[in-house]
Amino acid sequence: MCTYHTETIELDGAGKGGSGWFILNRGAVYVDHPYHACHEHTVNIDFTNPDEGPSARVAVELTEESALALVDAIQKALAAAPPGLASARHRDA
């Protein structure tokens, strides 16, 4: 069953798609049928820059378990780094 619910967020980063690196500024997360993964439903994450068109997109399709493991890994990596090390404030300082 699809929820048709999408969480969108503004991002500040870069992604590498089929045409190379691009600045990404938007993310979307939703549970739906995947296009490529061999599962009935997946957690789908799109990293995009709508101003640069369809080629400025990186998409991932993860099982629920993989998505939760990714969240945990991100939290652990950030907790192990000095506070603010990967923030825009640190880069601009």
C-alpha positions as CSV (number, residue, x, y, z in Angstrom):
1,M,0.0,0.0,0.0
2,C,1.4,3.4,-1.0
3,T,1.0,6.3,1.4
4,Y,1.4,9.0,-1.3
5,H,3.1,11.0,1.5
6,T,6.3,12.8,0.7
7,E,8.6,14.6,3.1
8,T,10.6,17.4,1.4
9,I,13.5,19.3,2.8
10,E,15.8,22.0,1.6
11,L,19.4,20.9,1.4
12,D,22.9,22.4,1.0
13,G,25.3,20.1,-0.7
14,A,26.4,18.4,-3.9
15,G,25.5,15.2,-5.7
16,K,26.9,13.3,-8.6
17,G,24.5,12.2,-11.3
18,G,24.8,10.9,-14.9
19,S,26.1,14.3,-16.1
20,G,28.6,14.7,-13.3
21,W,28.5,16.8,-10.1
22,F,25.8,19.3,-9.4
23,I,24.7,21.5,-6.5
24,L,21.7,20.0,-4.8
25,N,19.2,22.0,-2.8
26,R,16.2,19.7,-2.3
27,G,15.5,16.3,-0.9
28,A,12.4,14.2,-1.0
29,V,11.7,11.0,1.0
30,Y,8.7,8.7,0.4
31,V,7.6,5.1,0.6
32,D,6.4,3.7,-2.7
33,H,6.9,1.1,-5.4
34,P,10.6,1.3,-6.5
35,Y,11.5,1.7,-10.2
36,H,14.6,-0.5,-10.0
37,A,15.0,-2.3,-6.6
38,C,13.5,-5.8,-6.5
39,H,11.1,-5.2,-3.6
40,E,7.4,-4.5,-3.4
41,H,7.9,-1.1,-1.6
42,T,11.0,0.8,-0.7
43,V,12.0,4.0,1.1
44,N,12.9,6.3,-1.8
45,I,15.2,9.3,-1.4
46,D,15.7,11.9,-4.2
47,F,18.4,14.5,-4.0
48,T,17.7,17.2,-6.6
49,N,18.3,20.7,-8.0
50,P,15.0,21.5,-9.8
51,D,16.6,24.6,-11.4
52,E,19.1,22.4,-13.3
53,G,16.5,20.0,-14.8
54,P,16.0,16.2,-14.6
55,S,19.7,15.4,-15.0
56,A,20.4,17.0,-11.6
57,R,18.9,14.1,-9.6
58,V,20.3,11.3,-7.6
59,A,17.8,8.7,-6.4
60,V,18.1,5.8,-4.0
61,E,15.6,3.0,-3.2
62,L,16.2,1.3,0.1
63,T,14.5,-1.4,2.2
64,E,13.1,-0.1,5.5
65,E,16.0,-1.9,7.3
66,S,18.6,-0.3,5.1
67,A,17.0,3.2,5.5
68,L,17.0,2.9,9.3
69,A,20.6,1.6,9.2
70,L,21.6,4.7,7.1
71,V,19.9,7.1,9.6
72,D,21.8,5.4,12.4
73,A,25.1,5.5,10.5
74,I,24.6,9.2,9.7
75,Q,23.9,9.9,13.4
76,K,27.0,8.0,14.5
77,A,29.3,9.7,12.0
78,L,28.1,13.1,13.1
79,A,28.4,12.2,16.8
80,A,32.0,11.1,16.2
81,A,33.0,14.4,14.5
82,P,33.7,17.7,16.2
83,P,30.5,19.7,16.6
84,G,29.9,21.9,13.5
85,L,32.7,20.4,11.5
86,A,30.4,19.6,8.5
87,S,28.2,22.6,8.8
88,A,28.0,25.6,6.4
89,R,29.0,27.8,9.3
90,H,32.3,25.9,9.7
91,R,33.0,26.1,6.0
92,D,32.3,29.8,5.8
93,A,34.3,30.7,8.9
